[in-house]
Amino acid sequence: MHTLPPQAEKGKSVRQAWDALVKWARGTAILSGPGVRISRSAGGTTVSFHAPRQSFRGAFRVNVSGGKATVGVGTINGAEPTINGVKIGGEKGKPIPSIILRPAKYDDEGRSWICAVVKVTAAGKIDAAARDAITIVQTDHPTKVLEDGRPVAPLAMLRRADPKGTDFGELYQVAFFNLNMWGTGTDARFFFAP
C-alpha cells in the first residue's frame, strides 16, 4: 500500500526533502507484467491489458496451424460435416481433414470466416443422402448465402495481424454446441440453434 509523499520537515534542507520525494515517486512506479503494456508520452501514461484467452471446449472448435484450419467434431441435425469429402472427425485410413487458408478469402478489413455450408432440398431440409450435405469452408463473409441458395453458419472468425498483410493474427471462436437447422426453401431463410 502506498502512502502519501513525505512532507518537508522544518530545519531540513530542500535537497533532503527532494531526495525523499524522488524515492517515494520511484516506489509508486507503474510496472508492466504478463499481458500488460505501458506506454508513456508527454500526454501521460497508458496501460494496455490483454487478458489471457479462455479455452473453448465444444463442438466445431477451430484450430489454425501452418496455414491450415481443422475443425473439431460437431453435428447439424445429427449429421457430421465434411471437409474435402472427409468427415471432420476423421475416417478410417484417412487423416483428419483441414482447410488450406487462402489469402483471397479475406475481406477488406483482414477478416475471414470458417463456416458450415448446408445443402438443402427444395423443402428446406438437409439432404441427408448427399455425402456433401454439410461442408466446412473458408469464406470472406459470415452470412453469405452461396449462389445455389445454401445457408452458411459461421463457426469462427480469423483476423490477419495486418489487414493488408498475409500473416494470421487471431482466431475468434463462435461458441456452438451441436446445431439444429430449420427453414423453408421458399424464402431462403434458415436458422441455426443449439
N, C-alpha and C positions, 0 to 999 in steps of 0.2 A: 504494500500500500504506500502510495506517495504522500508525502506531507507538503505543506506549504513551503515556499522558498525561505531560506534563513533571512532573518532581519539583521540589519546593521546594528551593532551594539555601540553605545556611547563609549568613546575613548579608543576604539579600534580603528585601524587605518582603513581607508577606502579600498586599498588593494586586498586586504584580508576579506572584506565583505564581498568584493568582486570574485575572488577565488572561491569563496563558499557558494556564491550564486552559480558560478560556472559548474562546480562539482554537482550541485543539485540538478541543474539543467541536463547534464550528461546522464545522470541517473534516471531521468524521465524520458529518454530517447525511445522512439518507436522502433521496434525491431521486427524484421520480417522473419517468417518461419515457413514451414512447408505449405505451399499453396497461397502464400501471401507475398504480394509485391508492393514495394513502397516507391513512390515517385515523388521527388522533391523538385520544386521550381520556385521562381520568385513569387508566384501567387499562393504558395502554400504546399502542403503535403497531401498526397492522395494515397490511400491504402486500398489496394485491389485484393479481393479474396476469392479464390477459386475452390469451392467446396469439392471434396472428393466425390466421384460418381458412385452412385449406388449400383450394385449389381442387379441384373434383371434375370429372373428365373421363371420363364413362362414359355408358352407356345410361340413359334415364329421368331425366336431370338436370332438376330442377325449379327454375324461376326465378320470383320473385314481384316484381311491379311494378304500381303503380297499382291495387291491389285485385284483380289478376288473376294467375293462375298459368299458366305454359306449361310443357310437358314435352318434353324432348329425345327424339330418336328412340331406340327400343328395340323389341325383339320378345319375344313369348312364344310358344314353339313355332313360331317363324318368322313369326307374324302380327303386324302392326303395329296397336297400339291406336288408338282414335279418341276425340276429344272433340267432343261435339255432332255426331256423324256425319262429322267430317273427320279424316283420318289425322293423327297428331301430327307427322309430318314435313312436312305440308302437301300440298296438291293443286293442280294447275294451275288458276289463276284464283280460288283461294280463299286467304285469309290463314291464317297459322299459327293453329290454334285455341287458345283459352285458357279457363280455368275462372274464372268470377267467384266470388271468395271470399265466402261467405255467413257472417254472424255466427252464425246458428243452428247452424252445423256445427262448433261448438267445444264441448268438454266442460267440466265444472265447473272444471277446472284451467287453462283457457285454451289447450288443445291441439286441433289439428285435423290430419288426415292427407290427403295426396293419394295415392290408391290406384288400382291397376288392378283392375277387376272383370271376371271372365271368365264368359261364358255357356257352359255345358256341356250336352252331350247326356245322355240317360239313362245312357249308359255311362261318363260322367265325362270325356269328351273335349271339346276345344274345338270349338264349332260353327263350323267354318271357312266355311260357306256364308253365315252371317249377317254383315252389314256391322258390326253392333254386337256381334260376338263378344267383343271386349275393349274396354272403355271406361275412360277415366280420370275419376275423380270425387273430390270432397271429401267426407270423412266424419268423424264425431266419435269413431270407434272404429277402431283399426287392423286388427283381425282380425274385424270384423263380417261375418257371412255374411248377405247380404240375404235378404228374405222368400222369394224364389224359389230359394234354395239356392246362389246364385252365390258362388264363392270370391273373396276380396279379398286382394291383395298390396300392402302399404304401400310407397310409393316415397319419401315424405318426410314429416316432421312439421313443422308450423308451430306456433309458440308466440307468444301475444299478449304484448306488453310488460307489460300488466297483465291478470291472469286475468279480471277483470270488465270490462275496457275493450274498445275496438274497434280499437286501434292494433296493427298487425302488429309483432311483436318479432323473432324469429329463425326461421331455417329450418334444419332438420337433415336432411340428405340421407341416405337409405338407399343405401349403395353397392352397386349392382347392375350386372351385365352383362346381356346378353340372357338371357332366362329360359326355362326349360323347366318345364312344369307337368304333374303326373300325379296320379292319384287315381281313386277309384271313385265312381260316382253313388249307391251303396247306403248308404255310411256317412258321406257328406258330409265326407270328409277329403281335403284337397288339399295338395300340396306344391309349392313353387316353389324352383328352384335354378338356378345358372348352368349 
